[in-house]
Amino acid sequence: MKTHLKHIGENIRIARKSKNLTIDMLSELIGISPSFLGTLERGESSLSVETLIGVCKALGVSADSIIIEQNATPNPYISDKKDTIATLLNNATDDELSFLIDYVKLYRGKVRFNDAL
């Protein structure tokens, strides 16, 4: 159990640093104390599902990237693409958004993304 906590803590620390966040900044985003976040990162405490979800949302990583015993380094390439899409959609009209939703549903139904990559 202790080794799992160490891996989870390391993954949180790696993901936090990759986002250039301090312990104080991340703990504020999650709603926990900086000292508790420190114990999490050192693998000295376990975290609740609610805290795990908060960590993942704040850092933009998946839960498995935090839990699995490998480093949780967010993929900047994917993150940049998501940011670009969000920026483009910010000023879209309702009709444009409806069209894009229908197009993506149609595309995903016809093409298996794993085969296309």
PDB file as gemmi writes it, atoms N, CA and C in Angstrom:
CRYST1    1.000    1.000    1.000  90.00  90.00  90.00 P 1                      
ATOM      1  N   MET A   1       0.829  -1.200   0.000  1.00  0.00           N  
ATOM      2  CA  MET A   1       0.000   0.000   0.000  1.00  0.00           C  
ATOM      3  C   MET A   1       0.862   1.249   0.000  1.00  0.00           C  
ATOM      4  N   LYS A   2       1.912   1.244   0.805  1.00  0.00           N  
ATOM      5  CA  LYS A   2       2.783   2.424   0.894  1.00  0.00           C  
ATOM      6  C   LYS A   2       3.448   2.734  -0.441  1.00  0.00           C  
ATOM      7  N   THR A   3       3.852   1.700  -1.193  1.00  0.00           N  
ATOM      8  CA  THR A   3       4.501   1.967  -2.481  1.00  0.00           C  
ATOM      9  C   THR A   3       3.519   2.583  -3.467  1.00  0.00           C  
ATOM     10  N   HIS A   4       2.253   2.179  -3.395  1.00  0.00           N  
ATOM     11  CA  HIS A   4       1.241   2.781  -4.271  1.00  0.00           C  
ATOM     12  C   HIS A   4       1.079   4.255  -3.964  1.00  0.00           C  
ATOM     13  N   LEU A   5       1.066   4.575  -2.681  1.00  0.00           N  
ATOM     14  CA  LEU A   5       0.931   5.977  -2.281  1.00  0.00           C  
ATOM     15  C   LEU A   5       2.130   6.801  -2.758  1.00  0.00           C  
ATOM     16  N   LYS A   6       3.307   6.215  -2.718  1.00  0.00           N  
ATOM     17  CA  LYS A   6       4.509   6.922  -3.187  1.00  0.00           C  
ATOM     18  C   LYS A   6       4.404   7.225  -4.679  1.00  0.00           C  
ATOM     19  N   HIS A   7       3.958   6.235  -5.456  1.00  0.00           N  
ATOM     20  CA  HIS A   7       3.809   6.444  -6.903  1.00  0.00           C  
ATOM     21  C   HIS A   7       2.759   7.504  -7.201  1.00  0.00           C  
ATOM     22  N   ILE A   8       1.641   7.438  -6.496  1.00  0.00           N  
ATOM     23  CA  ILE A   8       0.591   8.435  -6.691  1.00  0.00           C  
ATOM     24  C   ILE A   8       1.128   9.824  -6.359  1.00  0.00           C  
ATOM     25  N   GLY A   9       1.824   9.938  -5.251  1.00  0.00           N  
ATOM     26  CA  GLY A   9       2.406  11.223  -4.852  1.00  0.00           C  
ATOM     27  C   GLY A   9       3.409  11.752  -5.859  1.00  0.00           C  
ATOM     28  N   GLU A  10       4.266  10.867  -6.354  1.00  0.00           N  
ATOM     29  CA  GLU A  10       5.255  11.270  -7.362  1.00  0.00           C  
ATOM     30  C   GLU A  10       4.557  11.763  -8.627  1.00  0.00           C  
ATOM     31  N   ASN A  11       3.516  11.051  -9.035  1.00  0.00           N  
ATOM     32  CA  ASN A  11       2.788  11.437 -10.243  1.00  0.00           C  
ATOM     33  C   ASN A  11       2.094  12.784 -10.074  1.00  0.00           C  
ATOM     34  N   ILE A  12       1.551  13.029  -8.891  1.00  0.00           N  
ATOM     35  CA  ILE A  12       0.939  14.331  -8.630  1.00  0.00           C  
ATOM     36  C   ILE A  12       1.997  15.426  -8.705  1.00  0.00           C  
ATOM     37  N   ARG A  13       3.143  15.203  -8.080  1.00  0.00           N  
ATOM     38  CA  ARG A  13       4.218  16.202  -8.080  1.00  0.00           C  
ATOM     39  C   ARG A  13       4.714  16.490  -9.505  1.00  0.00           C  
ATOM     40  N   ILE A  14       4.907  15.452 -10.283  1.00  0.00           N  
ATOM     41  CA  ILE A  14       5.394  15.624 -11.658  1.00  0.00           C  
ATOM     42  C   ILE A  14       4.389  16.421 -12.481  1.00  0.00           C  
ATOM     43  N   ALA A  15       3.105  16.056 -12.367  1.00  0.00           N  
ATOM     44  CA  ALA A  15       2.069  16.763 -13.127  1.00  0.00           C  
ATOM     45  C   ALA A  15       1.952  18.218 -12.651  1.00  0.00           C  
ATOM     46  N   ARG A  16       2.054  18.435 -11.341  1.00  0.00           N  
ATOM     47  CA  ARG A  16       1.975  19.802 -10.792  1.00  0.00           C  
ATOM     48  C   ARG A  16       3.115  20.662 -11.318  1.00  0.00           C  
ATOM     49  N   LYS A  17       4.320  20.119 -11.282  1.00  0.00           N  
ATOM     50  CA  LYS A  17       5.480  20.884 -11.747  1.00  0.00           C  
ATOM     51  C   LYS A  17       5.427  21.135 -13.249  1.00  0.00           C  
ATOM     52  N   SER A  18       4.854  20.186 -14.001  1.00  0.00           N  
ATOM     53  CA  SER A  18       4.757  20.388 -15.453  1.00  0.00           C  
ATOM     54  C   SER A  18       3.800  21.525 -15.794  1.00  0.00           C  
ATOM     55  N   LYS A  19       2.896  21.836 -14.870  1.00  0.00           N  
ATOM     56  CA  LYS A  19       1.966  22.959 -15.047  1.00  0.00           C  
ATOM     57  C   LYS A  19       2.487  24.228 -14.381  1.00  0.00           C  
ATOM     58  N   ASN A  20       3.710  24.164 -13.874  1.00  0.00           N  
ATOM     59  CA  ASN A  20       4.346  25.305 -13.191  1.00  0.00           C  
ATOM     60  C   ASN A  20       3.505  25.825 -12.031  1.00  0.00           C  
ATOM     61  N   LEU A  21       2.945  24.896 -11.271  1.00  0.00           N  
ATOM     62  CA  LEU A  21       2.150  25.261 -10.094  1.00  0.00           C  
ATOM     63  C   LEU A  21       2.936  24.953  -8.829  1.00  0.00           C  
ATOM     64  N   THR A  22       2.823  25.827  -7.849  1.00  0.00           N  
ATOM     65  CA  THR A  22       3.407  25.560  -6.541  1.00  0.00           C  
ATOM     66  C   THR A  22       2.423  24.711  -5.743  1.00  0.00           C  
ATOM     67  N   ILE A  23       2.887  24.166  -4.632  1.00  0.00           N  
ATOM     68  CA  ILE A  23       1.997  23.415  -3.755  1.00  0.00           C  
ATOM     69  C   ILE A  23       0.867  24.323  -3.273  1.00  0.00           C  
ATOM     70  N   ASP A  24       1.202  25.560  -2.944  1.00  0.00           N  
ATOM     71  CA  ASP A  24       0.175  26.500  -2.484  1.00  0.00           C  
ATOM     72  C   ASP A  24      -0.886  26.742  -3.566  1.00  0.00           C  
ATOM     73  N   MET A  25      -0.435  26.927  -4.790  1.00  0.00           N  
ATOM     74  CA  MET A  25      -1.374  27.202  -5.885  1.00  0.00           C  
ATOM     75  C   MET A  25      -2.296  26.013  -6.123  1.00  0.00           C  
ATOM     76  N   LEU A  26      -1.723  24.801  -6.210  1.00  0.00           N  
ATOM     77  CA  LEU A  26      -2.537  23.613  -6.477  1.00  0.00           C  
ATOM     78  C   LEU A  26      -3.478  23.326  -5.314  1.00  0.00           C  
ATOM     79  N   SER A  27      -2.990  23.449  -4.098  1.00  0.00           N  
ATOM     80  CA  SER A  27      -3.859  23.159  -2.953  1.00  0.00           C  
ATOM     81  C   SER A  27      -5.049  24.110  -2.917  1.00  0.00           C  
ATOM     82  N   GLU A  28      -4.832  25.357  -3.314  1.00  0.00           N  
ATOM     83  CA  GLU A  28      -5.942  26.314  -3.369  1.00  0.00           C  
ATOM     84  C   GLU A  28      -6.956  25.915  -4.439  1.00  0.00           C  
ATOM     85  N   LEU A  29      -6.458  25.460  -5.589  1.00  0.00           N  
ATOM     86  CA  LEU A  29      -7.357  25.025  -6.666  1.00  0.00           C  
ATOM     87  C   LEU A  29      -8.203  23.817  -6.252  1.00  0.00           C  
ATOM     88  N   ILE A  30      -7.599  22.928  -5.475  1.00  0.00           N  
ATOM     89  CA  ILE A  30      -8.277  21.700  -5.073  1.00  0.00           C  
ATOM     90  C   ILE A  30      -9.155  21.916  -3.842  1.00  0.00           C  
ATOM     91  N   GLY A  31      -8.740  22.850  -2.996  1.00  0.00           N  
ATOM     92  CA  GLY A  31      -9.489  23.090  -1.764  1.00  0.00           C  
ATOM     93  C   GLY A  31      -8.995  22.265  -0.594  1.00  0.00           C  
ATOM     94  N   ILE A  32      -7.682  21.982  -0.591  1.00  0.00           N  
ATOM     95  CA  ILE A  32      -7.068  21.285   0.534  1.00  0.00           C  
ATOM     96  C   ILE A  32      -5.912  22.134   1.040  1.00  0.00           C  
ATOM     97  N   SER A  33      -5.391  21.796   2.190  1.00  0.00           N  
ATOM     98  CA  SER A  33      -4.284  22.582   2.738  1.00  0.00           C  
ATOM     99  C   SER A  33      -2.974  22.223   2.041  1.00  0.00           C  
ATOM    100  N   PRO A  34      -2.060  23.182   1.962  1.00  0.00           N  
ATOM    101  CA  PRO A  34      -0.752  22.893   1.365  1.00  0.00           C  
ATOM    102  C   PRO A  34      -0.012  21.782   2.111  1.00  0.00           C  
ATOM    103  N   SER A  35      -0.165  21.734   3.433  1.00  0.00           N  
ATOM    104  CA  SER A  35       0.535  20.687   4.186  1.00  0.00           C  
ATOM    105  C   SER A  35      -0.016  19.301   3.843  1.00  0.00           C  
ATOM    106  N   PHE A  36      -1.348  19.205   3.638  1.00  0.00           N  
ATOM    107  CA  PHE A  36      -1.923  17.917   3.254  1.00  0.00           C  
ATOM    108  C   PHE A  36      -1.461  17.523   1.862  1.00  0.00           C  
ATOM    109  N   LEU A  37      -1.423  18.480   0.935  1.00  0.00           N  
ATOM    110  CA  LEU A  37      -0.929  18.182  -0.410  1.00  0.00           C  
ATOM    111  C   LEU A  37       0.515  17.701  -0.340  1.00  0.00           C  
ATOM    112  N   GLY A  38       1.300  18.306   0.525  1.00  0.00           N  
ATOM    113  CA  GLY A  38       2.690  17.855   0.700  1.00  0.00           C  
ATOM    114  C   GLY A  38       2.764  16.414   1.169  1.00  0.00           C  
ATOM    115  N   THR A  39       1.886  16.033   2.110  1.00  0.00           N  
ATOM    116  CA  THR A  39       1.894  14.635   2.569  1.00  0.00           C  
ATOM    117  C   THR A  39       1.451  13.688   1.462  1.00  0.00           C  
ATOM    118  N   LEU A  40       0.531  14.160   0.601  1.00  0.00           N  
ATOM    119  CA  LEU A  40       0.125  13.341  -0.543  1.00  0.00           C  
ATOM    120  C   LEU A  40       1.284  13.126  -1.500  1.00  0.00           C  
ATOM    121  N   GLU A  41       1.985  14.213  -1.819  1.00  0.00           N  
ATOM    122  CA  GLU A  41       3.100  14.117  -2.765  1.00  0.00           C  
ATOM    123  C   GLU A  41       4.245  13.263  -2.222  1.00  0.00           C  
ATOM    124  N   ARG A  42       4.405  13.216  -0.928  1.00  0.00           N  
ATOM    125  CA  ARG A  42       5.455  12.377  -0.327  1.00  0.00           C  
ATOM    126  C   ARG A  42       4.987  10.938  -0.123  1.00  0.00           C  
ATOM    127  N   GLY A  43       3.715  10.670  -0.401  1.00  0.00           N  
ATOM    128  CA  GLY A  43       3.187   9.317  -0.239  1.00  0.00           C  
ATOM    129  C   GLY A  43       2.916   8.956   1.203  1.00  0.00           C  
ATOM    130  N   GLU A  44       2.737   9.953   2.044  1.00  0.00           N  
ATOM    131  CA  GLU A  44       2.505   9.720   3.467  1.00  0.00           C  
ATOM    132  C   GLU A  44       1.018   9.640   3.806  1.00  0.00           C  
ATOM    133  N   SER A  45       0.151  10.069   2.905  1.00  0.00           N  
ATOM    134  CA  SER A  45      -1.291  10.051   3.134  1.00  0.00           C  
ATOM    135  C   SER A  45      -1.985   9.526   1.891  1.00  0.00           C  
ATOM    136  N   SER A  46      -3.162   8.968   2.110  1.00  0.00           N  
ATOM    137  CA  SER A  46      -3.982   8.548   0.962  1.00  0.00           C  
ATOM    138  C   SER A  46      -4.987   9.651   0.676  1.00  0.00           C  
ATOM    139  N   LEU A  47      -5.517   9.640  -0.520  1.00  0.00           N  
ATOM    140  CA  LEU A  47      -6.456  10.683  -0.892  1.00  0.00           C  
ATOM    141  C   LEU A  47      -7.806  10.082  -1.218  1.00  0.00           C  
ATOM    142  N   SER A  48      -8.848  10.869  -0.986  1.00  0.00           N  
ATOM    143  CA  SER A  48     -10.199  10.432  -1.295  1.00  0.00           C  
ATOM    144  C   SER A  48     -10.432  10.525  -2.797  1.00  0.00           C  
ATOM    145  N   VAL A  49     -11.483   9.892  -3.257  1.00  0.00           N  
ATOM    146  CA  VAL A  49     -11.856   9.981  -4.671  1.00  0.00           C  
ATOM    147  C   VAL A  49     -12.139  11.440  -5.026  1.00  0.00           C  
ATOM    148  N   GLU A  50     -12.795  12.152  -4.133  1.00  0.00           N  
ATOM    149  CA  GLU A  50     -13.104  13.561  -4.370  1.00  0.00           C  
ATOM    150  C   GLU A  50     -11.826  14.382  -4.559  1.00  0.00           C  
ATOM    151  N   THR A  51     -10.830  14.139  -3.726  1.00  0.00           N  
ATOM    152  CA  THR A  51      -9.562  14.853  -3.861  1.00  0.00           C  
ATOM    153  C   THR A  51      -8.854  14.448  -5.142  1.00  0.00           C  
ATOM    154  N   LEU A  52      -8.901  13.167  -5.484  1.00  0.00           N  
ATOM    155  CA  LEU A  52      -8.294  12.693  -6.734  1.00  0.00           C  
ATOM    156  C   LEU A  52      -8.924  13.388  -7.930  1.00  0.00           C  
ATOM    157  N   ILE A  53     -10.245  13.506  -7.934  1.00  0.00           N  
ATOM    158  CA  ILE A  53     -10.931  14.185  -9.032  1.00  0.00           C  
ATOM    159  C   ILE A  53     -10.502  15.646  -9.096  1.00  0.00           C  
ATOM    160  N   GLY A  54     -10.393  16.292  -7.936  1.00  0.00           N  
ATOM    161  CA  GLY A  54      -9.940  17.684  -7.897  1.00  0.00           C  
ATOM    162  C   GLY A  54      -8.542  17.843  -8.448  1.00  0.00           C  
ATOM    163  N   VAL A  55      -7.647  16.936  -8.081  1.00  0.00           N  
ATOM    164  CA  VAL A  55      -6.271  16.963  -8.577  1.00  0.00           C  
ATOM    165  C   VAL A  55      -6.265  16.831 -10.100  1.00  0.00           C  
ATOM    166  N   CYS A  56      -7.008  15.849 -10.601  1.00  0.00           N  
ATOM    167  CA  CYS A  56      -7.033  15.594 -12.042  1.00  0.00           C  
ATOM    168  C   CYS A  56      -7.593  16.783 -12.818  1.00  0.00           C  
ATOM    169  N   LYS A  57      -8.672  17.369 -12.321  1.00  0.00           N  
ATOM    170  CA  LYS A  57      -9.254  18.526 -13.000  1.00  0.00           C  
ATOM    171  C   LYS A  57      -8.300  19.709 -12.980  1.00  0.00           C  
ATOM    172  N   ALA A  58      -7.702  19.964 -11.835  1.00  0.00           N  
ATOM    173  CA  ALA A  58      -6.805  21.117 -11.706  1.00  0.00           C  
ATOM    174  C   ALA A  58      -5.560  20.969 -12.577  1.00  0.00           C  
ATOM    175  N   LEU A  59      -5.087  19.733 -12.734  1.00  0.00           N  
ATOM    176  CA  LEU A  59      -3.852  19.505 -13.486  1.00  0.00           C  
ATOM    177  C   LEU A  59      -4.100  19.125 -14.947  1.00  0.00           C  
ATOM    178  N   GLY A  60      -5.339  18.835 -15.289  1.00  0.00           N  
ATOM    179  CA  GLY A  60      -5.646  18.453 -16.662  1.00  0.00           C  
ATOM    180  C   GLY A  60      -5.093  17.098 -17.043  1.00  0.00           C  
ATOM    181  N   VAL A  61      -5.112  16.168 -16.085  1.00  0.00           N  
ATOM    182  CA  VAL A  61      -4.634  14.814 -16.343  1.00  0.00           C  
ATOM    183  C   VAL A  61      -5.737  13.826 -15.999  1.00  0.00           C  
ATOM    184  N   SER A  62      -5.616  12.612 -16.492  1.00  0.00           N  
ATOM    185  CA  SER A  62      -6.594  11.579 -16.184  1.00  0.00           C  
ATOM    186  C   SER A  62      -6.249  10.907 -14.861  1.00  0.00           C  
ATOM    187  N   ALA A  63      -7.245  10.286 -14.251  1.00  0.00           N  
ATOM    188  CA  ALA A  63      -7.024   9.598 -12.972  1.00  0.00           C  
ATOM    189  C   ALA A  63      -6.025   8.458 -13.135  1.00  0.00           C  
ATOM    190  N   ASP A  64      -6.098   7.744 -14.252  1.00  0.00           N  
ATOM    191  CA  ASP A  64      -5.156   6.636 -14.424  1.00  0.00           C  
ATOM    192  C   ASP A  64      -3.720   7.119 -14.532  1.00  0.00           C  
ATOM    193  N   SER A  65      -3.508   8.326 -15.040  1.00  0.00           N  
ATOM    194  CA  SER A  65      -2.135   8.831 -15.122  1.00  0.00           C  
ATOM    195  C   SER A  65      -1.588   9.184 -13.746  1.00  0.00           C  
ATOM    196  N   ILE A  66      -2.468   9.386 -12.784  1.00  0.00           N  
ATOM    197  CA  ILE A  66      -2.046   9.637 -11.412  1.00  0.00           C  
ATOM    198  C   ILE A  66      -1.893   8.319 -10.655  1.00  0.00           C  
ATOM    199  N   ILE A  67      -2.804   7.391 -10.883  1.00  0.00           N  
ATOM    200  CA  ILE A  67      -2.823   6.148 -10.105  1.00  0.00           C  
ATOM    201  C   ILE A  67      -1.810   5.128 -10.598  1.00  0.00           C  
ATOM    202  N   ILE A  68      -1.674   4.992 -11.901  1.00  0.00           N  
ATOM    203  CA  ILE A  68      -0.787   3.974 -12.471  1.00  0.00           C  
ATOM    204  C   ILE A  68       0.662   4.316 -12.141  1.00  0.00           C  
ATOM    205  N   GLU A  69       1.447   3.304 -11.917  1.00  0.00           N  
ATOM    206  CA  GLU A  69       2.812   3.482 -11.441  1.00  0.00           C  
ATOM    207  C   GLU A  69       3.774   3.919 -12.545  1.00  0.00           C  
ATOM    208  N   GLN A  70       3.437   5.022 -13.165  1.00  0.00           N  
ATOM    209  CA  GLN A  70       4.328   5.658 -14.119  1.00  0.00           C  
ATOM    210  C   GLN A  70       4.123   7.146 -13.999  1.00  0.00           C  
ATOM    211  N   ASN A  71       5.031   7.895 -14.507  1.00  0.00           N  
ATOM    212  CA  ASN A  71       4.956   9.345 -14.359  1.00  0.00           C  
ATOM    213  C   ASN A  71       3.779   9.919 -15.116  1.00  0.00           C  
ATOM    214  N   ALA A  72       3.078  10.856 -14.482  1.00  0.00           N  
ATOM    215  CA  ALA A  72       1.896  11.482 -15.063  1.00  0.00           C  
ATOM    216  C   ALA A  72       2.278  12.762 -15.764  1.00  0.00           C  
ATOM    217  N   THR A  73       2.928  12.634 -16.899  1.00  0.00           N  
ATOM    218  CA  THR A  73       3.332  13.809 -17.634  1.00  0.00           C  
ATOM    219  C   THR A  73       2.276  14.109 -18.680  1.00  0.00           C  
ATOM    220  N   PRO A  74       1.561  15.231 -18.541  1.00  0.00           N  
ATOM    221  CA  PRO A  74       0.551  15.560 -19.535  1.00  0.00           C  
ATOM    222  C   PRO A  74       1.184  15.740 -20.911  1.00  0.00           C  
ATOM    223  N   ASN A  75       0.476  15.323 -21.933  1.00  0.00           N  
ATOM    224  CA  ASN A  75       0.965  15.447 -23.294  1.00  0.00           C  
ATOM    225  C   ASN A  75       0.691  16.868 -23.784  1.00  0.00           C  
ATOM    226  N   PRO A  76       1.735  17.697 -23.910  1.00  0.00           N  
ATOM    227  CA  PRO A  76       1.498  19.086 -24.314  1.00  0.00           C  
ATOM    228  C   PRO A  76       0.920  19.193 -25.717  1.00  0.00           C  
ATOM    229  N   TYR A  77       1.212  18.233 -26.583  1.00  0.00           N  
ATOM    230  CA  TYR A  77       0.697  18.246 -27.940  1.00  0.00           C  
ATOM    231  C   TYR A  77      -0.826  18.164 -27.929  1.00  0.00           C  
ATOM    232  N   ILE A  78      -1.370  17.239 -27.125  1.00  0.00           N  
ATOM    233  CA  ILE A  78      -2.820  17.092 -27.015  1.00  0.00           C  
ATOM    234  C   ILE A  78      -3.414  18.300 -26.315  1.00  0.00           C  
ATOM    235  N   SER A  79      -2.768  18.757 -25.274  1.00  0.00           N  
ATOM    236  CA  SER A  79      -3.257  19.915 -24.529  1.00  0.00           C  
ATOM    237  C   SER A  79      -3.348  21.146 -25.429  1.00  0.00           C  
ATOM    238  N   ASP A  80      -2.341  21.352 -26.277  1.00  0.00           N  
ATOM    239  CA  ASP A  80      -2.360  22.485 -27.205  1.00  0.00           C  
ATOM    240  C   ASP A  80      -3.517  22.371 -28.191  1.00  0.00           C  
ATOM    241  N   LYS A  81      -3.779  21.165 -28.669  1.00  0.00           N  
ATOM    242  CA  LYS A  81      -4.883  20.953 -29.607  1.00  0.00           C  
ATOM    243  C   LYS A  81      -6.218  21.258 -28.938  1.00  0.00           C  
ATOM    244  N   LYS A  82      -6.375  20.808 -27.695  1.00  0.00           N  
ATOM    245  CA  LYS A  82      -7.621  21.075 -26.977  1.00  0.00           C  
ATOM    246  C   LYS A  82      -7.796  22.577 -26.757  1.00  0.00           C  
ATOM    247  N   ASP A  83      -6.723  23.263 -26.439  1.00  0.00           N  
ATOM    248  CA  ASP A  83      -6.793  24.715 -26.252  1.00  0.00           C  
ATOM    249  C   ASP A  83      -7.178  25.411 -27.554  1.00  0.00           C  
ATOM    250  N   THR A  84      -6.632  24.940 -28.673  1.00  0.00           N  
ATOM    251  CA  THR A  84      -6.950  25.529 -29.970  1.00  0.00           C  
ATOM    252  C   THR A  84      -8.421  25.330 -30.303  1.00  0.00           C  
ATOM    253  N   ILE A  85      -8.911  24.118 -30.069  1.00  0.00           N  
ATOM    254  CA  ILE A  85     -10.324  23.840 -30.336  1.00  0.00           C  
ATOM    255  C   ILE A  85     -11.205  24.716 -29.449  1.00  0.00           C  
ATOM    256  N   ALA A  86     -10.874  24.818 -28.179  1.00  0.00           N  
ATOM    257  CA  ALA A  86     -11.670  25.634 -27.262  1.00  0.00           C  
ATOM    258  C   ALA A  86     -11.695  27.091 -27.704  1.00  0.00           C  
ATOM    259  N   THR A  87     -10.562  27.602 -28.147  1.00  0.00           N  
ATOM    260  CA  THR A  87     -10.491  28.984 -28.616  1.00  0.00           C  
ATOM    261  C   THR A  87     -11.357  29.183 -29.856  1.00  0.00           C  
ATOM    262  N   LEU A  88     -11.286  28.251 -30.782  1.00  0.00           N  
ATOM    263  CA  LEU A  88     -12.084  28.349 -32.001  1.00  0.00           C  
ATOM    264  C   LEU A  88     -13.583  28.275 -31.720  1.00  0.00           C  
ATOM    265  N   LEU A  89     -13.964  27.459 -30.744  1.00  0.00           N  
ATOM    266  CA  LEU A  89     -15.380  27.277 -30.439  1.00  0.00           C  
ATOM    267  C   LEU A  89     -15.952  28.395 -29.582  1.00  0.00           C  
ATOM    268  N   ASN A  90     -15.095  29.160 -28.958  1.00  0.00           N  
ATOM    269  CA  ASN A  90     -15.549  30.234 -28.069  1.00  0.00           C  
ATOM    270  C   ASN A  90     -16.523  31.197 -28.730  1.00  0.00           C  
ATOM    271  N   ASN A  91     -16.277  31.552 -29.967  1.00  0.00           N  
ATOM    272  CA  ASN A  91     -17.104  32.535 -30.654  1.00  0.00           C  
ATOM    273  C   ASN A  91     -18.045  31.919 -31.684  1.00  0.00           C  
ATOM    274  N   ALA A  92     -18.206  30.606 -31.644  1.00  0.00           N  
ATOM    275  CA  ALA A  92     -19.067  29.943 -32.620  1.00  0.00           C  
ATOM    276  C   ALA A  92     -20.542  30.193 -32.301  1.00  0.00           C  
ATOM    277  N   THR A  93     -21.338  30.258 -33.345  1.00  0.00           N  
ATOM    278  CA  THR A  93     -22.783  30.417 -33.168  1.00  0.00           C  
ATOM    279  C   THR A  93     -23.399  29.077 -32.783  1.00  0.00           C  
ATOM    280  N   ASP A  94     -24.640  29.104 -32.358  1.00  0.00           N  
ATOM    281  CA  ASP A  94     -25.340  27.876 -31.990  1.00  0.00           C  
ATOM    282  C   ASP A  94     -25.447  26.941 -33.195  1.00  0.00           C  
ATOM    283  N   ASP A  95     -25.728  27.493 -34.374  1.00  0.00           N  
ATOM    284  CA  ASP A  95     -25.824  26.676 -35.588  1.00  0.00           C  
ATOM    285  C   ASP A  95     -24.478  26.027 -35.926  1.00  0.00           C  
ATOM    286  N   GLU A  96     -23.402  26.794 -35.792  1.00  0.00           N  
ATOM    287  CA  GLU A  96     -22.071  26.251 -36.067  1.00  0.00           C  
ATOM    288  C   GLU A  96     -21.735  25.126 -35.089  1.00  0.00           C  
ATOM    289  N   LEU A  97     -22.061  25.315 -33.823  1.00  0.00           N  
ATOM    290  CA  LEU A  97     -21.788  24.274 -32.830  1.00  0.00           C  
ATOM    291  C   LEU A  97     -22.603  23.019 -33.113  1.00  0.00           C  
ATOM    292  N   SER A  98     -23.866  23.188 -33.467  1.00  0.00           N  
ATOM    293  CA  SER A  98     -24.713  22.030 -33.794  1.00  0.00           C  
ATOM    294  C   SER A  98     -24.154  21.273 -34.988  1.00  0.00           C  
ATOM    295  N   PHE A  99     -23.720  22.012 -36.011  1.00  0.00           N  
ATOM    296  CA  PHE A  99     -23.124  21.380 -37.189  1.00  0.00           C  
ATOM    297  C   PHE A  99     -21.870  20.589 -36.806  1.00  0.00           C  
ATOM    298  N   LEU A 100     -21.009  21.196 -36.015  1.00  0.00           N  
ATOM    299  CA  LEU A 100     -19.769  20.532 -35.627  1.00  0.00           C  
ATOM    300  C   LEU A 100     -20.023  19.286 -34.784  1.00  0.00           C  
ATOM    301  N   ILE A 101     -20.994  19.352 -33.894  1.00  0.00           N  
ATOM    302  CA  ILE A 101     -21.348  18.183 -33.089  1.00  0.00           C  
ATOM    303  C   ILE A 101     -21.815  17.045 -33.990  1.00  0.00           C  
ATOM    304  N   ASP A 102     -22.693  17.352 -34.939  1.00  0.00           N  
ATOM    305  CA  ASP A 102     -23.177  16.333 -35.870  1.00  0.00           C  
ATOM    306  C   ASP A 102     -22.033  15.765 -36.710  1.00  0.00           C  
ATOM    307  N   TYR A 103     -21.127  16.643 -37.145  1.00  0.00           N  
ATOM    308  CA  TYR A 103     -20.004  16.206 -37.974  1.00  0.00           C  
ATOM    309  C   TYR A 103     -19.084  15.260 -37.191  1.00  0.00           C  
ATOM    310  N   VAL A 104     -18.774  15.617 -35.968  1.00  0.00           N  
ATOM    311  CA  VAL A 104     -17.889  14.776 -35.150  1.00  0.00           C  
ATOM    312  C   VAL A 104     -18.538  13.428 -34.877  1.00  0.00           C  
ATOM    313  N   LYS A 105     -19.826  13.409 -34.576  1.00  0.00           N  
ATOM    314  CA  LYS A 105     -20.536  12.144 -34.359  1.00  0.00           C  
ATOM    315  C   LYS A 105     -20.488  11.276 -35.604  1.00  0.00           C  
ATOM    316  N   LEU A 106     -20.728  11.877 -36.757  1.00  0.00           N  
ATOM    317  CA  LEU A 106     -20.687  11.150 -38.019  1.00  0.00           C  
ATOM    318  C   LEU A 106     -19.280  10.615 -38.278  1.00  0.00           C  
ATOM    319  N   TYR A 107     -18.276  11.459 -38.107  1.00  0.00           N  
ATOM    320  CA  TYR A 107     -16.892  11.066 -38.350  1.00  0.00           C  
ATOM    321  C   TYR A 107     -16.472   9.915 -37.435  1.00  0.00           C  
ATOM    322  N   ARG A 108     -16.792  10.046 -36.154  1.00  0.00           N  
ATOM    323  CA  ARG A 108     -16.405   9.006 -35.197  1.00  0.00           C  
ATOM    324  C   ARG A 108     -17.104   7.693 -35.500  1.00  0.00           C  
ATOM    325  N   GLY A 109     -18.290   7.751 -36.036  1.00  0.00           N  
ATOM    326  CA  GLY A 109     -19.012   6.542 -36.408  1.00  0.00           C  
ATOM    327  C   GLY A 109     -18.416   5.829 -37.604  1.00  0.00           C  
ATOM    328  N   LYS A 110     -17.752   6.559 -38.472  1.00  0.00           N  
ATOM    329  CA  LYS A 110     -17.211   5.984 -39.696  1.00  0.00           C  
ATOM    330  C   LYS A 110     -15.737   5.628 -39.613  1.00  0.00           C  
ATOM    331  N   VAL A 111     -15.006   6.318 -38.751  1.00  0.00           N  
ATOM    332  CA  VAL A 111     -13.560   6.114 -38.663  1.00  0.00           C  
ATOM    333  C   VAL A 111     -13.218   5.704 -37.240  1.00  0.00           C  
ATOM    334  N   ARG A 112     -12.466   4.647 -37.120  1.00  0.00           N  
ATOM    335  CA  ARG A 112     -11.952   4.271 -35.812  1.00  0.00           C  
ATOM    336  C   ARG A 112     -10.676   5.059 -35.592  1.00  0.00           C  
ATOM    337  N   PHE A 113     -10.662   5.916 -34.552  1.00  0.00           N  
ATOM    338  CA  PHE A 113      -9.522   6.800 -34.339  1.00  0.00           C  
ATOM    339  C   PHE A 113      -8.215   6.057 -34.208  1.00  0.00           C  
ATOM    340  N   ASN A 114      -8.205   4.898 -33.568  1.00  0.00           N  
ATOM    341  CA  ASN A 114      -6.963   4.157 -33.411  1.00  0.00           C  
ATOM    342  C   ASN A 114      -6.385   3.715 -34.750  1.00  0.00           C  
ATOM    343  N   ASP A 115      -7.267   3.398 -35.705  1.00  0.00           N  
ATOM    344  CA  ASP A 115      -6.809   2.999 -37.025  1.00  0.00           C  
ATOM    345  C   ASP A 115      -6.289   4.194 -37.815  1.00  0.00           C  
ATOM    346  N   ALA A 116      -6.847   5.370 -37.533  1.00  0.00           N  
ATOM    347  CA  ALA A 116      -6.471   6.569 -38.289  1.00  0.00           C  
ATOM    348  C   ALA A 116      -5.164   7.172 -37.801  1.00  0.00           C  
ATOM    349  N   LEU A 117      -4.763   6.852 -36.575  1.00  0.00           N  
ATOM    350  CA  LEU A 117      -3.552   7.461 -36.009  1.00  0.00           C  
ATOM    351  C   LEU A 117      -2.308   6.797 -36.419  1.00  0.00           C  
TER     352      LEU A 117                                                      
END                                                                             
